Amino acid sequence: MSAREWRTSPARKSWCVGAATRKKLAEPKKDYLLYAAKGIVWPELLAASPAAVAGGRDVRAMLAQRGGYVIASLWHCEGKPVQVQLIAPGKVAHATDLAGRPVGVFSREAGVYHITLPPRRTNILLPNITLDQAREILAKATFEAVAGRK
């Protein structure tokens, strides 16, 4: 979630946000990801920067570093799920929704990962890579709409 989204989010009103966090979110030209995961009591705000996905604007991404992981937060406005294919140097650790619940990641061959993105934000954790490597992976990604069920 970008700082702009956070400021207008209903979730913001339901959480007690300290003065230091409010000051951080008010900084101009700075974006943050709201990251939640199992074992984390409160969601964390991580400094983030935008990244291009598949050379277009249909799927958007923000990248943040957390420990030995790069978190790629992806979203789209297709109105239906899309499948993103990533060619990654290591195993995609896992993907979660904003609440930290797992989202399916599967691989057909070594180093090629397919993630079905619902029409809401999904966090993909990429282990042992740099932000620049993550940008490269996302730039080379491909995506396609998932066929509807009958």
C-alpha positions, 0 to 999 in steps of 0.5 A: 500500500502506498503512502497515498493509499494509506492516508485515504484507507479505511484501515488507517482509521481503525488502527492506532497510528503513532505520531512518528508513523504519521510523520513518516507517511506525510513525507513527500515523494516517499512511498511505503508498503504495508507488510503483514505476515505470520508471526508479525504482531503489527503490520510493518511499513517498509520504504518502497519504490515503484517497478515496471512489470512486463514492460507495461502498466497493466500490472503495477508493482512496488518493491521493498527490502526486508531482511534477506528478501525483496518484497514485490507488491503487485496489483492490477485493474483487470477485474479478474485474476491474472497469472504472472510468470516470473523467471527467478534465480532462486525459489520464490519463497511464497506469496501472500495477500495483504493480511498475510494469508498464502496465495498459490505459487507453482512452478512448471520448471526450475526457476519459472514460477506462476502466480495467480493474482486476484484483483487486489494487492499480492505480496511476493517474497523473493529470497536472496536477491537485490532490489535491482535483480527484482526489478529485472525479474519483474521487467521480464515477467509475462502475464495473462488473464485467467479464463473464467470458470463455467 
